[in-house]
C-alpha cells in the first residue's frame, strides 16, 4: 500500500538552542503536527530572505539553480521529503518540462529554500509525520508557560548526552508526552524533538514502559 502524502508549509525559523550558528526550520501540516529540521546559517539566511520576499542585489546559489533550470526548459513541480534515517531528512527536487520528469537528490534545507522561491508544493509521507511529527496541543495554556517545570531540560543538560539519555529513560511515557506538549507550546521545537526521539527509541526497541 502506497504511503499517504502530506502537504507541508513553512511555519518559520527559530534560533537553535542546541547548536551555535544553527536554526530550527519548522514545517507544518494543515493539522496539528509540526516537523522541526535543523539547518545551517547560510541555508537559514536564504530561507529567511525568501520568506520576507527580499530580492538580494546579486543572486544567491538557490536563485542560480532556479535560473538554470528555467533556461533548460524545466520548471519546479514539487519538493518531496521522502525518507528519514539516522536523524537525517532526505529530500528530492522534482522538475518537469511537460514531457519529462527528473528527480534530484537534495538536502532538505536547500530544497525548501528553492521551494519558497518558486511557490511549489512541499510534501512528505504519513509515516515520516508519524515518526518525526510533534503534535501541537491546542488546549495548552500558554499563560503558564513561564512557570518552571521540575527537572525541565536546559541547554546545560545537552552537554552530557550519556547522562541525558539515562535521565530520559527514567521518565514515564505520559511524562514525556506532557513535556513534548509544553516544549511545543513554548516553541522549543528542538527540546520537543529530543523527547520525541526517546519515544521513537522505545518503540523501535520494543519497550512498553508505564503510562
Secondary structure as GFF3:
##gff-version 3
##sequence-region A 1 211
A	DSSP	beta_strand	5	15	.	.	.	ID=ss1
A	DSSP	beta_strand	23	28	.	.	.	ID=ss2
A	DSSP	beta_strand	33	39	.	.	.	ID=ss3
A	DSSP	alpha_helix	41	52	.	.	.	ID=ss4
A	DSSP	alpha_helix	61	71	.	.	.	ID=ss5
A	DSSP	beta_strand	75	85	.	.	.	ID=ss6
A	DSSP	beta_strand	88	96	.	.	.	ID=ss7
A	DSSP	beta_strand	101	107	.	.	.	ID=ss8
A	DSSP	alpha_helix	108	118	.	.	.	ID=ss9
A	DSSP	beta_strand	121	125	.	.	.	ID=ss10
A	DSSP	alpha_helix	126	132	.	.	.	ID=ss11
A	DSSP	beta_strand	134	135	.	.	.	ID=ss12
A	DSSP	three_ten_helix	142	144	.	.	.	ID=ss13
A	DSSP	three_ten_helix	155	159	.	.	.	ID=ss14
A	DSSP	alpha_helix	161	169	.	.	.	ID=ss15
A	DSSP	alpha_helix	173	185	.	.	.	ID=ss16
A	DSSP	alpha_helix	189	204	.	.	.	ID=ss17
###
